[in-house]
Amino acid sequence: MSPLLLGVRHHGPGSARAVRAALDAAKPAAVLVEGPPEGDALLGLAAHPGMRPPVALLAHAADDPGRAAFWPLAGFSPEWIAIRWAQEAGVPVRFMDLPAAHTLARREEDGDGQEPDSVRVDPLAVLADTAGYDDPERWWEDVVEHRGTGAVPDPMAAFEALGEAMGALREAYGDGGQARDLVREAYMRQRMRAARREFGDAYAVVCGAWHVPALRTRTTAAADKALLTGLPKLKVETTWVPWTHRRLARAGGYGAGITSPGWYAHLFAARDRPVERWLTKVAGLLREEDRQVSPAHVIEAVRLAETLAAMRGRPLPGLTETLEAVRAVMCDGSEVPLALIEDRLVVGDVLGEVPDTAPVVPLQRDLTRRQRSLRLKPEAQDRELELDLRKETDAAKSLLLHRLRLLGVDWGIPVASRGSTGTFRETWRLRWEPELSVRVAEAGIWGTTVLAAATAKAEADAAGAEELGEVTALAERCLLAGLSEALPAVLRALADRAALDTDVARLAKALPALARSLRYGDVRGTDAAALGTVAAGLAERICVALPPACAAGLDADAAGELRGHVDGVHGAVGLLADTDEGLRERWSAVLGTLAGRETVPGLIRGRAVRLLLDDGRLPAEETARLMGLALSPAGDPADAAGWIEGFAGGSSGGGTLLVHDERLLGLIDGWLTGVPERAFTDVLPLLRRTFGAYEPGVKRTLGELVRRGPGGASATVPGAAPEGFAPDLDAERADAVVELVRMLLSPAGGVGVGVGVA
């Protein structure tokens, strides 16, 4: 008599049904399952009411949680069925694969004295090809999954046939060149010898079918011990973590994955009429998406799927036939709704659950407690979360998500808000991935609570940052995360690096983040006064260093970079000027210097003129004069084109300005028509980049204005107003809009008093 060897396909519902039938028939005294023995102590949790697959056994190095491995199990995995059968039957169940202590240590080493593993032959692909199939999944469905969803007549027949097939494959292809497999199988045989001493031959083994021939081979204990001698080893910790159907799919990166976990879960759960039940699910999903699908569609789709299966000689319709029927009958031939079905039903977003009694690092326990108190349930599918930071609960959710991001746990990703640009609004896209459990374990070295860990991580990052930009970004993140205890260390690092940095580009790049940090501090009630002092000092240094830096013979790329920094500093000064009005004046003086200095590249001169004009600090007549000088026939056409790009390009509304100020449009039009042919070819790319970014309506209006001529003589006479505009501001007409603006900014208007607009 020999033990019961049940070779399976991982996550195969047909294998799972056969395993259950074989165990019911044989009633073994113990069950061994492929998996790391360190998980034996956790097997009892599989019977806990709070355990709901898919789940995964997670093993990680005790001193380095980032070095980790998963052993996923779905509700239709043969290994899970074997574990639950043993628990219900009251017989011992144990894992029998190579310990994770060796597996994780071997991953770390490259020269461990063994030959590098080659790619193992895909057994299903070879068997399918031998049977004349070009698709391994379709072959598996025909020979295993479609053998019936009810009772299995001979539960051992499939295992015997699959074992013989694997034996033939290993004889033909060898062991696949997998040195790791040989070591694993040696350890499995050691565990089988231990089980034989305890239970005799009345035990069952559930493992990947590829290993069955090796486990049947009679080898000596000494030979297996020799293979296992000298293996690297490290201390590991294990726990259960939630898994998802999406992560079971091959596209999710799991080596033993399957292409259609949602479909396989349905096949396992459906006791009869699986195709009809599946297509009913599809119809329900499409109705939720407001598509017109009736019972007649379902009936017709079933008939078409069965017809396709009969024409192809298949025992029952498989996933291929059902999807083709759905496309033709329910989707009108469109791939768009079919892609939704494949995403939601064929793969699926099912997220498992693990009971609270499962061992976790203290940080994970605190995170779970916070998630429950804030009613932020981890979910496998994407969902958007809108937060109003004036509400206490929403503000607490924001702090939690920002702290997790600082720890490298990207459960939530900030996205642009659709409904409001106010600083009291935040929008997050949430999605819980199983790998985040590893990130939480890694972050556990920083503290036992999310707040303590994020604070310690921020302080360490500040001490290790090498560039000013890194520290300013960190300061912003600390304010967003409400890490007031970490701010002193971050600000010290910020002041130290700001004092030593002489590169005006880096200074200009750092200032906007500081200004935003002050703004967020006001919104969130965070004391950021010390940050304001650093930001003011940084702004003063930029005001002094920027004009010389812009006049040092910059090439086009460097000028473009500095133009972006000028925009960023201008926006930052607007935020900082609320506490230092003199800063706005000093910055305007810097822009005036840049606008009037001929040695400054045209791109930057034009931008400076535009910023001064928008702020009301440059009269229209002076703007026209500076434009006329820049577009003078004596000037360099390339520099003039750069001036136009700086003045009218980007997202600053340059096109709208030209529509309403025909005088400036006339100057540009006059310059453009006078550019020599050879020079025009050189400046054309710049001009296309400038004017091509305008909205279609703006471009049409500009074209019409140019066609009929920009405003006659008034467009060329300094001081004269273009057609449709008064020569001076009409204060009475301007005052008429004040009440409307006040109403729009009131709380009833939906923006809120004091809410900044980005």
Secondary structure as GFF3:
##gff-version 3
##sequence-region A 1 758
A	DSSP	beta_strand	4	8	.	.	.	ID=ss1
A	DSSP	alpha_helix	13	26	.	.	.	ID=ss2
A	DSSP	beta_strand	30	33	.	.	.	ID=ss3
A	DSSP	three_ten_helix	37	47	.	.	.	ID=ss4
A	DSSP	beta_strand	55	61	.	.	.	ID=ss5
A	DSSP	beta_strand	64	73	.	.	.	ID=ss6
A	DSSP	alpha_helix	78	89	.	.	.	ID=ss7
A	DSSP	beta_strand	93	95	.	.	.	ID=ss8
A	DSSP	alpha_helix	100	108	.	.	.	ID=ss9
A	DSSP	alpha_helix	123	130	.	.	.	ID=ss10
A	DSSP	alpha_helix	136	143	.	.	.	ID=ss11
A	DSSP	three_ten_helix	145	147	.	.	.	ID=ss12
A	DSSP	alpha_helix	157	173	.	.	.	ID=ss13
A	DSSP	alpha_helix	179	199	.	.	.	ID=ss14
A	DSSP	beta_strand	203	208	.	.	.	ID=ss15
A	DSSP	three_ten_helix	209	211	.	.	.	ID=ss16
A	DSSP	alpha_helix	212	216	.	.	.	ID=ss17
A	DSSP	alpha_helix	221	228	.	.	.	ID=ss18
A	DSSP	beta_strand	236	242	.	.	.	ID=ss19
A	DSSP	alpha_helix	245	248	.	.	.	ID=ss20
A	DSSP	three_ten_helix	250	252	.	.	.	ID=ss21
A	DSSP	alpha_helix	261	269	.	.	.	ID=ss22
A	DSSP	alpha_helix	274	288	.	.	.	ID=ss23
A	DSSP	alpha_helix	295	311	.	.	.	ID=ss24
A	DSSP	alpha_helix	319	329	.	.	.	ID=ss25
A	DSSP	alpha_helix	335	341	.	.	.	ID=ss26
A	DSSP	pi_helix	342	347	.	.	.	ID=ss27
A	DSSP	alpha_helix	362	373	.	.	.	ID=ss28
A	DSSP	beta_strand	383	388	.	.	.	ID=ss29
A	DSSP	alpha_helix	392	406	.	.	.	ID=ss30
A	DSSP	beta_strand	412	415	.	.	.	ID=ss31
A	DSSP	beta_strand	425	430	.	.	.	ID=ss32
A	DSSP	alpha_helix	435	443	.	.	.	ID=ss33
A	DSSP	three_ten_helix	444	446	.	.	.	ID=ss34
A	DSSP	alpha_helix	450	464	.	.	.	ID=ss35
A	DSSP	alpha_helix	468	480	.	.	.	ID=ss36
A	DSSP	alpha_helix	487	500	.	.	.	ID=ss37
A	DSSP	alpha_helix	504	524	.	.	.	ID=ss38
A	DSSP	alpha_helix	529	550	.	.	.	ID=ss39
A	DSSP	alpha_helix	556	576	.	.	.	ID=ss40
A	DSSP	alpha_helix	581	596	.	.	.	ID=ss41
A	DSSP	alpha_helix	602	614	.	.	.	ID=ss42
A	DSSP	alpha_helix	620	630	.	.	.	ID=ss43
A	DSSP	alpha_helix	637	648	.	.	.	ID=ss44
A	DSSP	alpha_helix	654	660	.	.	.	ID=ss45
A	DSSP	alpha_helix	662	674	.	.	.	ID=ss46
A	DSSP	alpha_helix	677	691	.	.	.	ID=ss47
A	DSSP	alpha_helix	696	708	.	.	.	ID=ss48
A	DSSP	three_ten_helix	712	715	.	.	.	ID=ss49
A	DSSP	alpha_helix	731	735	.	.	.	ID=ss50
A	DSSP	alpha_helix	738	744	.	.	.	ID=ss51
A	DSSP	three_ten_helix	747	749	.	.	.	ID=ss52
###
